[in-house]
Amino acid sequence: MAEIDLYNSKGKIIDKVLLPDEIFKVKVKDSVLNEVVKMHLANSRMGTACTKTKGEVSGGGSRPWRQKGTGRARAGSNRSPLWRHGGVTFGPRPRSFKYSLPKKKKKLALKGALSSKLEAGELLVIDTLELKEPKTRIMSKFLEGLKVKKSSLIIVAKIDKLLLRAARNISGIKVMVGKDLNVYDVLKYKKIVITKEAVSMVKEVLG
């Protein structure tokens, strides 16, 4: 078990906390982390542009004119691709870039990402994080007490609206729930600040 300092909301060390080696002392190949990060980014991509075909354009329910006797070419719909305001032939359609990797590989990569943060001294565990007011000033003071600057991920056990409102105006700070933790965010942010309760949640998810 890895032992790490436990901080209070004022940035003072109040105790020690044990972190399980099977989650925070795992060595993972860079290639595995790369695979999982690529999957996360691909799943975040939007599909391509979408054009409407003849059958999707509104209107065109009846023939513009009768089949014979007019001297004009046959026309079945004024929404034909040949007509103005008609459908588009072979235009772009929505494309999904989503794909998935085995759950074991994703869990292994997340364990490796957390382990790398602990090894680098960029993981801080705090006793609790509760705000009485949704003030950015209070949140900034809390981060200063922990000596945490920009580019920090705050992991909590449950979403607190006051906390979200206090943190949203601070550049480079993100608040998320432990069960939604992913490799991309762990690696993206320099510092990881996690509550003691959220550590237990991560253990349940990755255990």
BELRA-V48762 format. One record per run of one state. SS is the DSSP state (H for helix, E for strand, - for the rest). FROM is the first residue (numbers start at 1). LEN is the number of residues. If there is no record, write none. Layout:
# BELRA-V48762
ss from len
SS FROM LEN
SS FROM LEN
This chain:
# BELRA-V48762
ss from len
- 1 1
E 2 6
- 8 5
E 13 7
- 20 1
H 21 4
- 25 5
H 30 15
- 45 58
H 103 17
- 120 3
E 123 4
- 127 9
H 136 10
- 146 6
E 152 5
- 157 4
H 161 7
- 168 5
E 173 5
H 178 3
- 181 2
H 183 6
- 189 2
E 191 5
H 196 11
- 207 1
